[in-house]
Amino acid sequence: MHSSLGWGILGAGRIAHMFTRDLATGGHRIAAVGSRDAARASAFATEHRIRNVHTGYEALVADPDVDIVYVATPHSHHLEHALLAIEAGKHLLIEKAFTTTGDDAQTLVDAARAKGVFVMEAMWTRFLPTMLAVRERISAGDLGDVISVTADHSQMLDLSPGSRLIEPSLGGGALLDLGVYCVSLAHDLLGPVTRIQAAGVVDGAGVDHRGAAILEHEGGRMSSLTFSMETLGSNRATIAGTRGVIELDPSFYSWTAYSRRSASDHDGVAESFEPELSGRGMQFQAAEVERCVAAGHLESPLMSLDETVAIMRVMDEIAAQLRAA
């Protein structure tokens, strides 16, 4: 696709580079980049061939060539930077986790609705061809009544001194960086959460390094989730129903394959799905943002704002139980 809508990249870190590469892959128009570090902004613009370069975020959101702002700063700064863009009347895609708390998420959503701008959490997994195919299978009844989800997101990340991941003031921790994928998947497929049991390991600064949560959803559905930033895990997910099961290959949250088995197939595979690869896959969420903006929608039906707030409140309770354990 080739779009007339202009994207502004707020922040010039690692995730911003990854997203911008996929924007280019998807044919989206990258209008500007902004960073508080002039040298970093300039280097980013050179690498991605971006014409407009801004030192500071105020200048980025004031750029008339920018229609949609992608917030790529640390979790702890999402609310501040999103409100800046909202006040400027820009549409928004905000990197996950949306904020650091459910209250902040609600504040952001209320501001966006009052201003009449589009906002969506950048939970890119939901828009991948794999997940679209999974939802089609569920809608077609191939799994029967979906009653459980298991998911693991565990990586051996750089936890050396100075890392954002172990800095509480920057929203560090495994839950906000990795566990959010598991919680979002479970909420997407099983619906609202009614009860939470969680435990994990938290360091002296209050940062969670690993954890596990069992969520009870409406209708007695259950999800079992694990996450860690200091151990490598299976990074698989399983979606089980009364008539069959779908197993998502590692890494379940990315552009991956799946296999489906039904109760009548016993050990056989009823279906395999292998997507065609192009980039990392973040361009699909950008396409959804542009589709919604062009249609005049203020949120996406695939990642609604009320669901984002609900997920953040589940994360709040998991975090509280991890700290209390």
C-alpha positions in Angstrom: 0.0 0.0 0.0 1.0 3.6 -0.5 -0.5 6.1 1.9 -0.9 9.9 2.0 -1.0 9.9 5.8 2.3 11.0 7.4 3.8 9.1 10.3 5.9 10.9 13.0 8.2 8.7 15.0 8.4 9.9 18.6 11.6 8.4 20.0 14.6 7.0 18.2 15.5 3.8 20.1 15.6 0.2 19.2 11.8 -0.4 18.9 11.5 2.8 16.8 14.0 1.4 14.3 12.2 -1.9 14.0 8.8 -0.3 13.5 10.1 2.2 11.0 11.7 -0.5 8.9 8.4 -2.3 8.7 6.5 1.0 7.9 8.8 1.3 4.8 8.2 -2.4 4.0 4.4 -1.8 4.1 4.6 1.3 1.9 3.6 3.8 4.6 4.8 7.4 4.5 7.3 8.3 7.2 7.1 12.1 7.6 9.3 12.9 10.6 11.2 11.7 13.6 11.7 13.5 16.9 14.2 12.8 19.7 15.5 14.9 22.6 19.0 13.9 21.3 19.7 15.9 18.2 22.5 13.6 17.0 20.3 10.5 17.5 17.4 12.0 15.6 19.7 13.0 12.7 21.3 9.5 12.5 17.8 7.9 12.6 16.6 10.2 9.8 19.6 9.4 7.7 19.2 5.6 8.1 15.5 5.7 7.3 15.6 8.5 4.7 13.3 10.7 6.7 13.1 14.4 5.6 11.9 16.1 8.7 14.0 15.9 11.8 13.0 17.4 15.1 15.0 17.9 18.3 12.3 17.5 21.0 8.9 16.0 21.0 7.0 19.3 21.0 8.3 20.1 17.5 7.4 16.7 16.2 3.8 16.8 17.3 3.6 20.4 15.9 4.8 19.3 12.4 1.9 19.8 10.0 3.1 16.9 7.8 2.5 14.5 10.7 -0.9 12.9 10.9 -0.2 9.9 13.2 2.4 9.8 16.0 4.0 6.5 17.0 5.1 6.7 20.6 8.3 4.6 21.0 9.7 5.9 24.3 9.9 3.8 27.6 6.6 2.8 29.2 7.1 5.3 32.0 6.9 8.2 29.5 4.0 7.0 27.3 1.3 9.0 29.1 3.3 12.2 29.0 4.2 11.9 25.4 0.8 10.7 24.3 -1.0 13.6 26.0 1.4 15.9 24.1 0.4 14.4 20.8 -3.3 14.4 21.7 -3.3 18.1 22.6 -1.7 18.7 19.2 -4.6 16.9 17.6 -2.6 13.9 16.3 -3.7 10.4 16.0 -1.7 7.9 18.0 -0.2 4.4 18.0 1.4 3.8 21.4 3.9 1.1 21.9 2.9 -1.6 24.3 2.7 -1.7 27.2 0.2 1.2 26.7 1.1 2.8 30.0 2.5 1.6 33.4 -0.9 1.5 35.2 -4.6 1.1 34.5 -5.3 4.5 35.9 -2.8 6.1 33.5 -4.4 4.1 30.6 -7.8 5.5 31.5 -6.5 9.0 31.7 -5.0 8.7 28.3 -8.2 7.2 26.8 -10.3 9.9 28.3 -8.1 12.6 26.8 -8.2 11.0 23.4 -11.9 10.7 23.4 -12.4 14.3 24.5 -10.1 15.5 21.7 -11.6 13.2 19.1 -8.4 11.6 17.9 -7.7 7.9 17.1 -5.6 6.0 19.6 -4.5 2.3 19.7 -2.0 0.2 21.7 0.7 -1.2 19.4 -0.1 -4.8 20.3 1.2 -5.8 16.8 0.6 -9.5 17.4 -3.2 -9.1 17.0 -2.9 -7.9 13.4 -0.5 -10.6 12.1 -1.8 -13.0 9.4 -1.3 -15.8 11.9 -3.7 -14.4 14.4 -6.2 -13.4 11.8 -6.2 -17.1 10.7 -6.6 -18.3 14.3 -9.6 -16.1 14.8 -11.1 -17.4 11.6 -10.7 -20.9 12.8 -12.3 -20.1 16.1 -15.2 -18.2 14.4 -15.8 -21.2 12.1 -16.2 -23.4 15.2 -13.2 -25.6 14.4 -12.1 -25.5 18.1 -15.6 -25.7 19.5 -15.9 -23.6 22.7 -12.4 -22.1 23.5 -11.9 -22.7 27.2 -8.2 -22.4 27.8 -5.0 -20.6 26.7 -1.5 -21.3 27.8 1.4 -18.9 26.8 5.0 -18.4 27.7 7.2 -15.4 26.9 10.6 -15.9 28.3 13.8 -14.3 27.0 17.4 -14.0 28.3 17.7 -10.2 28.1 20.5 -7.8 29.0 20.0 -7.0 32.7 23.4 -5.3 33.1 23.6 -2.1 35.3 22.0 0.8 33.5 19.6 -1.3 31.5 16.0 0.1 31.2 14.7 -3.3 32.0 15.8 -3.2 35.6 15.1 0.5 36.2 11.8 1.0 38.1 11.5 4.6 37.1 11.5 3.6 33.5 8.9 0.9 33.9 11.3 -2.0 34.0 10.3 -5.6 34.5 9.3 -8.8 32.7 5.6 -8.2 33.1 5.4 -4.9 31.2 7.9 -5.9 28.5 7.1 -9.6 28.0 4.1 -10.7 30.1 1.9 -8.2 28.4 1.9 -10.3 25.2 0.5 -13.3 27.2 -2.1 -11.3 29.0 -3.3 -9.6 25.8 -3.5 -13.0 24.0 -5.6 -14.5 26.8 -7.9 -11.5 27.1 -8.3 -11.4 23.3 -9.4 -15.0 23.0 -11.1 -15.7 26.4 -12.6 -12.3 27.3 -12.7 -10.4 30.6 -10.8 -11.6 33.6 -12.7 -12.4 36.9 -10.0 -13.8 39.1 -6.2 -13.6 39.2 -3.5 -15.7 41.0 0.1 -14.7 40.4 3.6 -15.2 41.9 7.1 -14.5 40.8 10.5 -13.1 41.6 11.0 -9.4 42.3 14.3 -7.7 43.1 15.1 -5.2 45.9 14.2 -2.3 43.7 10.7 -3.7 43.1 11.3 -4.9 39.5 9.9 -8.3 38.6 12.3 -10.6 36.8 10.0 -13.5 36.2 6.5 -14.6 37.1 3.5 -16.8 36.4 -0.2 -16.0 36.5 -3.4 -18.1 36.3 -6.4 -16.1 35.1 -10.0 -17.1 35.4 -12.1 -15.5 32.7 -15.9 -15.1 32.3 -17.6 -18.5 31.8 -15.0 -20.5 33.7 -12.4 -20.2 31.0 -8.8 -20.3 32.2 -5.4 -19.1 31.1 -2.0 -20.0 32.4 0.8 -17.6 31.6 4.5 -17.4 32.3 7.1 -14.7 31.6 10.7 -14.1 32.4 13.5 -11.8 31.3 16.3 -13.9 32.7 15.5 -17.4 31.4 14.8 -18.8 27.9 11.4 -20.5 27.7 9.3 -22.3 25.1 7.7 -19.0 23.8 4.8 -21.1 22.6 1.1 -20.7 23.1 -1.8 -23.2 23.0 -5.4 -22.4 22.4 -7.7 -25.3 23.5 -11.3 -25.8 22.8 -13.9 -28.5 23.2 -13.4 -29.8 19.6 -9.7 -29.1 19.0 -6.5 -27.2 19.7 -4.2 -24.8 18.0 -0.5 -24.7 18.9 1.4 -21.5 18.0 5.1 -22.1 17.3 7.8 -20.0 18.9 7.7 -17.2 19.1 3.9 -17.1 19.5 3.7 -13.3 19.5 5.5 -12.8 16.3 5.1 -13.8 12.6 4.9 -17.5 13.3 3.3 -20.7 12.1 0.6 -22.8 13.9 -0.8 -26.3 13.7 -4.4 -27.4 14.4 -5.6 -30.7 15.7 -9.1 -31.9 16.3 -10.5 -34.4 18.7 -11.2 -36.8 15.9 -7.6 -36.5 14.5 -6.0 -38.0 17.6 -2.2 -37.6 16.9 -2.7 -36.3 13.4 -2.5 -32.7 12.3 -5.7 -31.4 10.7 -4.1 -28.2 9.4 -0.8 -26.3 9.3 -0.5 -22.6 8.7 2.8 -21.1 7.5 2.7 -17.3 6.8 4.8 -15.7 4.1 7.4 -13.5 5.7 8.0 -9.8 5.0 9.8 -7.7 7.6 9.1 -8.3 11.3 5.3 -7.9 10.9 4.7 -4.5 12.5 3.4 -3.0 9.3 0.0 -4.8 9.8 -0.9 -2.7 12.9 0.1 0.4 10.9 -2.3 -0.6 8.2 -5.1 -1.0 10.8 -4.4 2.5 12.1 -4.6 4.0 8.7 -7.7 2.0 7.8 -9.5 3.3 10.9 -8.3 6.9 10.5 -9.4 7.0 6.9 -12.8 5.6 7.9 -13.2 8.2 10.7 -13.0 5.6 13.5 -11.5 6.7 16.8 -10.4 3.1 17.9 -9.9 -0.3 16.4 -12.4 -3.1 16.9 -9.5 -5.5 17.1 -7.8 -3.6 19.9 -10.4 -1.4 21.6 -9.5 1.2 24.1 -11.7 -0.3 26.8 -10.0 -3.6 26.4 -6.5 -1.9 26.6 -7.6 -0.4 29.9 -9.0 -3.7 31.1 -5.7 -5.5 30.3 -3.7 -2.8 32.1 -5.8 -3.3 35.2 -5.2 -7.1 35.0 -1.5 -6.2 34.8 -1.8 -3.9 37.9 -3.2 -6.8 39.9 -0.6 -9.3 38.7 2.1 -6.8 39.5 0.7 -6.2 43.0 0.6 -9.9 43.7 4.2 -10.4 42.4 5.4 -7.7 44.8 3.4 -9.2 47.7 4.7 -12.7 47.2 
